[in-house]
Amino acid sequence: MFNKYPWPTFLFAIIVWILLYSNLVVFADFVVSVLPVDPESHLGQALAFFIYDAPKVVLLLSGVVFFMGIINSWFTPEKTRALLAGRPLGLANILAASLGVVTPFCSCSAVPLFIGFVQAGIPLGVTFSFLIAAPMVNEIALTLLFGLFGWKIALLYLTLGLFVAIIGGIVLGRLHLEKYLEQWVQDIPTKQLSYESVNLTFPDRLQLGYIAVKDIVGKVWIYILIGIGVGAFIHGYIPENFLAAFMGKDVWWSVPLAVIIGIPMYSSAAGVIPVVQALLAKGAALGTALAFMMSVVALSLPEMIILRKVLTLKLIGIFISIVASGILLVGLIFNLVL
């Protein structure tokens, strides 16, 4: 797409994106006005929520994924491993969690990345800091949070997610759990890392951004629509403050319940964030809603199934327990102070 006329195509795409995004309210109001539905009815409110949020989320996600695709053209798994190898503990956990935010690796990459980290001699706790942060605090989650809640909530989630990833990795590292890796992983020899820089042109990097949009947005758009659909139903049909009865800050068991419900569920950040938006609007406490979201995206069932190839069931259980405890603590604290 960008190989022939990179700059004109790039500028045209930016202009089109800005025009579309700046007219979302006008578009949503027009669509709702022509529908044979009372705007004040339950159905009307649900449709208004969906018609505005769906294109907004897709546009935001496409824009950020495009630019993150360009940034990620400087990162490779080999470079990521090289950046983490040989760092002192603590600093390595912070760096690993930070790299988990900006690198484009998802749960499907968990096993090859895990093996690569073992080969590089990276401590297990540092590896877990990366594996916690990568799915939980990524460009998709932060973009949607920024678009739906503003920069303060996005920054709060980033801070909490990094906290859970860093502290969880440090705790797991201090437990010396290497013996609970699958035996074939323990037998992998350590090798010296080396990598060569790949010099990409600007059109090449733009093309990688475009490919990232096709790949990532192409995979998650259905989850976005499902999540916004669920959120729209909650927004339109659930009575005001109904959820406060079991997800409010005054209900002591709301955070543990949210974590327990969230762990076995499977959804990407794109699917769960619109649901969280609707939950908050109906009276759910912020700490409870964030704990639910974190447990869904950080401890998803598919990732645990994939990690089972390299971790014993006991280590997976310890991993889930420590991460869930961190999420639980975060949710309880924020319900107390906010």
N, C-alpha and C positions, 0 to 999 in steps of 0.2 A: 504493500500500500504506500509506503513512504520511500521506496527505492528510487522512483523516477523524479519526483518533484518534492523533496523532503520539507523544505521550509514553507512553500505555499500550502501544502497539504496540512502541515502542522498548524499553521496560523488559521486556516479555514476551519479545522476541527475545533480549535479553541473558541472561535467566534460562534460557531453553531452551538457548542455546549453552553456558553454563557447566555445566548439568546433563549435556548430551551429552558435552562434552569431559572432564569429571571422571570419567566412567564408562567411558571407552574401554578401560581395562585389563580391567575386569569383563566388558565386552561381548566383547572379543577372546578372553579365557580361556573364556568360555561357548561361543562358536562353535566354537573348536578342540576343546573337550571333547566336543561332540556329533557331530563329524565322524568318520566311520569310518576314521580315519588315525592311525597311531602318531605322537604329538607329537615323538618323538625322531628320526623318519625324515627323509630329505631333503625329501620332500613336506610333511611336517608342519611342519618349520621354515620352509619357503617360505610355506606358507599362513598360519602365525602372523605372519610378517613382513608379508604383504599385508593381512591382516584388521585388524591394528592400525594400520598406517601409512596405509592408504587413507582411512579416515574422519578420522584425525588431521590429515592434510595438507589435506583438503578443508575441515574446520572451521576450521583456522588461517587458511587462505587466505581463506575467506569472511569471517571476522571482520576481518582486517586490510584486505582490499579494501574492505569496507563503510566503515570509518573513513577510509581513504585517499580514498575517493570523496567523503566529506564535506569533507576537507581540500582536495581538488582542485577543489572547487566555487569556491574563491577564485582558481584559476589558469585562465588561458585562453592560447592560443598568442600572442595579442597582448600580454598582460601579460608573458609569458615573454620575448618579444623585447624589450619595453621595458625589462625589468630588466637585460638583457645589453648593450643598446646604450650606447655611450659610456663603458664601463668600461675602465680601464687593463688592458693585457695582464698575464697572471699572475693578477691578482684576477678578471678576467673569466673566465679558464679555471676557476678554483676555483668561482666562482659558477655557471658553466654546468654543470660536472660535478655540483654539489650540486642544481641544479634538475633535472638528468636523473634523479636519484634519486627526487624527490618528485612530479614531474609525470607525468601519465598517458599519455604519448605512446609509441607502439610503433613497430616498423619500418614499418608501413603508413602512419605519419604522417611518415616520414623526408623524402620529397620535398617536400610542402607546407611543412613546417617549414624545410627547407633553403632553399627559395625565399624564405620569409618572413625568414629571417636575412640573406640576401643583400640583400633590399630594405631592411632596417633598417641596412645598413652594418656588420653585425657581422663581425669578422675571421674568416677561414676556420678558423684554428686553434681559436678559441673555439667555433665551430660544431661542429667535430669533437670537442671535449671533451664537449659535450652529447650528440652522437650515439653516442659510446662508452659514456657512463655510463647513458643512458636504458634500453637493453635489458639491460645487464650488471648494474647495481646498482639494482634496483627493489624495490618492496614485496613482490612475489612471491618473488624470490630471498631477500631478507632474512628474510621470514616463515618460509619453509620451512627455511632454515638454522638459524634460532632454534629452531624446533620440533623439528628432527631432531638438531641438534648442540649447542644451547645458545648463550648470548649471546656467549661468547668467540669462537667460530668465525664467528658472524654479524658481529660487530664487525671481526674480522680480514678477512673478505671485503669488507666495506664500505670499510675502509681501503685494501686492495689495489686494489679496483675504482676508487676515486677517484684513487689514485696513477696507475694506468695511464691513466685518462681525462684527468687534468690534464697529466701529463708528455707523453703522446701528442699532445694538442692543442697544447701549447707547441712541441714539436718540429715538428709539421706546419705550424704557423704560421710558424716561423722559416725554413722551406724556401721560402716564397713561391710556393705552388703554384696560385695563382689562374688562371694561364694554362692549367692542365689541367682547368679546369671546362669543361663543354660550352659552346659559343659562345653559345647562346641564353640560358644562365644568366648569362654575363659581360655580356650586353647588357641585363639587367634594370636599370632605373633605380632608384636609391636614393630612398626616400620617407621623410618624417617620420612617426614613429609617434605615434599617439594612441589612447587607449582610454577608454571610459566604464565606470565601476564598475556592476556589476549587483547590486542589492540583493535577495538571496534570503532567504526566511523559513526558520526552522528546519525546518518540514516539507518545504520544497523541498530543503534540503540532505540531509535524511534520505532523501528519495526518490532523489536523485542517488547516494547511497551504495548504495541497493538496486539501482538500475539498473547501477551499476558491478559489483556482485556477479553479476547476471544476465549481463552482457556478458562480463566477464573470466573468471569461473569457468565460465560456460557455454561459453567457447571452449577453455579449457585442461584441463577435467576429464579428457578422453580421454587427453591427454598425461601427466597425473598418474597415471592407472591404468596406462598403458603403462610409464612410468618405474618405478613401484612394482613392476609385474610383472617387469620386467627385474632390478630390485634384489632382489626375492624369489627369483628363480632363482639369482642370484649367491650370495645369502645361504644358500640351502638346498643348492645342488649344487656350487658351486666349493670345492675343498678349501682348508682353512685355510692361509694364507701362500702359496698358489699364485700370486696376483697380485704378491707381493713380488718374484718372479723377474724381472719386467720393469716393475713400477711402484713398486718400493721405492726408498728414498732412496740406497741404495748402488749403484744402477744409473745411471751417468752420463747415459745416453741416454733415461732414462724421461720426463723433462720434454719434451725436443724431440719425442719420439714422441707424447706425449699432446696437444701443441699441433697437430702435423701431422694426427693423427687427428681432433681436434676441429673444426678449421676447416671442412672440407667438410660436416660433419654438420649436421643441422637438428633442433633441439629447443628448446622453451622452457625456462626455468629450472625450471618445475614438473615437466617430464619428466626433466631430467638430474640434479637434486639427489638423488632417491631412489637413482639409480644410483651417484652419488658416495658416498652413505652406505654402500652395500653394498661398494663398492670399498675404502673405508677399513677396514671391518670384516674384510676378507679380506687385509689386509697392504699395501695401496697407501699410499704416502707422502702426507702432507697436501699438500705443495707440488705434487706431480704431479697429485693429484686436483683441486685448485683450478685449476691451469693448464688441465687438460682442460675443466673446467666453464666457465671464463672464455672459452676459445676457441670453445666451442660457442655460448654465448649472445651474445657480443660480435661475432662474425664470422660470423653465420649466412648461409648461401647465399641465402635469400630477401631478406634486407636488402641484400646486395650487388647482387642483381638489380634491386631497386627503386632503389638509389642510382645504378645505371648510367644512369638517365635524366638525371641531372644531373652525373655525374662521368665523365671519360674512363677507359678501361681502365688507362692508366698511373697515374692518380691513385688508382684503386681498389687497384691493386697496391701503391703506396707506402703507402696507408692500412693495408692488411692487414699489410704487412711491419713497419711501426712498432708497430702494436698487438700483433701476435704477438710481436715482440721484447720488448715490455714485459711481456707475460704470461709469456714464457719466463724473463726475468730474475727475476720475482716467484717463480715456481715453484722455480727453482734456489736462490735465497737462502733460501727457507723450508725447503727440504730440507736445507740446510747448517746452519741455526741451530736447527731444531726436532728 
